[in-house]
Amino acid sequence: MARNPNEWTQKIMALVKVGNVAGATAQIRVAPTVADLKRLQAALAAPGAPAAGRTLQTVVAEQMVLLSAPRLHRSP
C-alpha cells in the first residue's frame, strides 16, 4: 500500500491550526525525511497559513540542516 507523502505534513499543520505549537515543534524534531520537511516548509509559507506557523519556520530550517548533514560516526 502506498504511503501518502502529504500525510505527515497535514498532521503537523493540524497541530499548528489548533494552536499546539509545542506539539508541532516536537514532531518536527523527529521528522522522517528532508522531503517531508520541505513540504511542511512550503505549507507554512503559504498565504493562508496560521500566524503561529511562521515561528516554526526556523525550527524546520534547523531540522533540515541536521537531517541533511552527513553523520559524524557510524554504528559498528
Stockholm file with secondary structure:
# STOCKHOLM 1.0

chainA/1-76         MARNPNEWTQKIMALVKVGNVAGATAQIRVAPTVADLKRLQAALAAPGAPAAGRTLQTVVAEQMVLLSAPRLHRSP
#=GR chainA/1-76 SS CCCCTTHHHHHHHHHHHTTCHHHHHHHHHTCSCHHHHHHHHHHHHSTTCCTHHHHHHHHHHHHHHHHHSCCSCCCC
#=GC SS_cons        CCCCTTHHHHHHHHHHHTTCHHHHHHHHHTCSCHHHHHHHHHHHHSTTCCTHHHHHHHHHHHHHHHHHSCCSCCCC
//
